[in-house]
Amino acid sequence: MNSLRSLLAYAVSKKLLIHQMDVVTAFLNGSLAEEVDMEQPPGYLKKGQEDLVCYLQRSLYGLKQSSRCWNKTFTEYLKELKFVQLKADCCIFKREEPLTFIALYVDDVIVIAENDEIIQKTKLELSKRFQMKDMGPLHYTLGITCIQDQSNGKIGLMQGIYIDKLIDRYGLNDSKVVSTPSDPNGLVLAMLNLLVSQMLTMLAMWMTDTQPLDMCLCSGMVVLVGTVLNKKASLLPRHRLSILL
């Protein structure tokens, strides 16, 4: 995520255009290096051939190596287009002439270039090899809403949609904001379960992805988990509500 923020900040400072594309069924583009057999899917069985299996030549969703196969396939094609994989982050590629950046996050592709002509040329190059969907200027990636202000050289990163999904997932839609982090009259919970730990992890991602000023608060909450496991566990839910809402 630090690499993405740095890349976007660089693009904005240099007044580069930032677009995005989506790879349709990305994992199906990977070629398997290993020998993988699969049971025949329903509807393909023929009488007398029930013991036969399918020999896979391409990766499928659900295989452990699918993501690696897809990444390798995409990387090799970009190298044919004269892109160089950055050592600092292997998900980002750079081409010097003309200056172009491509960032790959699973099936989300971010294209950055100096002008619209280079952007369209790069999109065409990618579409020749993969089935791509042109999403236009960057507006949403990795759970982050991006608002571009090219005239003033600014870009805003927000995670409102991510937070809404987080609140909905853990049933906090009807929760109210409180003025104090703890309830002086509340009951002390006996323990923190796995659900709370998962929510803390997701909340930490929000804080560190687009809210760098809240990293100290995030660290404090992690410490809080360790101190309240067998003590005042009721403090944590109210901390969460105060921050989320």
VENZI-V308561 format. One line per field, one symbol per residue. psi: psi as a letter, one per 20 degrees, with the letter a starting at -180 (. if undefined). Layout:
BEGIN
psi = ???
END
This chain:
BEGIN
psi = hhggggghgggghjlqqorqrpppmghiiqpphropqqqpqpiipqpikhiqrpopiqqqphqhjghgggggggghghhhjkqppqhhoiipqppgoqopqpppnejppppprhrhghghgghgghhhhqoqpojbqphppkjpppopnhhjlqpppqkggggghgghhjkjhjqqqqhqiqohjrqpqhrpahgggghgghhhggghgjmhijhggghhhghhghijhjdmiihghhgghhgh.
END
